[in-house]
Amino acid sequence: MSLQEPSRENLAIIIDNMAKKLQVVNRTIMNPEDYDIEKYQELKSLHDMLEHKGQLSVAETQAFIQELADHRK
């Protein structure tokens, strides 16, 4: 599956993948409807970085979550 094309479905997939990888307990902050499709490329970049990074420290996890919060509507 290619996540290159911005779409609501792809946005939902990358947000869900990031929530799993970041082990977010409160999934309400990771609702794909709260993110603007216009920010797709930025969110996709975060997703790709997270996928390549592997294991994250606590500080890195918090930084990723803060970055995601900054992209919410």
N, C-alpha and C positions, 0 to 999 in steps of 0.2 A: 504494500500500500504506500502510495506517495503522499506525503504531507506538504509538498511544495506549493500546491494551489490553495490560496486562502478560501476557506469555506467554513460555515458554522460547524459542520460535522468534523472537519479537521481541527478546528479550534477546540472543540470538545475533547477530542482525542489527546491533543498535546497537553491541555490543562489537566485531564485525568491522569495521564502518564506522569506529569510533574508532581501531582498530589501523591501518587503512590511512591514515587522515588524519594520525595521529601518526607514521607510518612506523616502527612498532615492528618491530624485526628478530626479537627473541625472542618469538614468538607464544605460547609456553607461559604467559607471564604474562597473556595475554589470552584464556584459555580460558573460554568462557561458563559452563561447569559450576562454575567457581570463584566465581561471583557468585550471591548469594541473590536470588531473585525478589522478595523483600520490599523490596529496595533498588531496584526497577525505576524508580520515579519519579525518584530521585536520579541514577541512571545515565542515564536519558532526558534529564534536564535538562543533564547534562554533554555528552551527545551533541548536543543542540540548540545549546548554547553553542558547541561546537566547529564545528558546521556553519555557524553564523552568523559566527564569528570569521574564518574564512578562513586566511590565512597566520599561522603562529605563530612566535614567537622561540624560541630554544633554552630559555630559562628558562621560558616558558609551556608548552612541550612537556613539560619535566620536571615542572612543577607539575601538569599534567593526568595524567601517568602516576602521580605520587605520590597524587593524589586517587583514581584508579582502584584503586591498591594498598590504599588505606584502606577501600575498599568490598568487597574480597575477603573470602571466608569465612575 
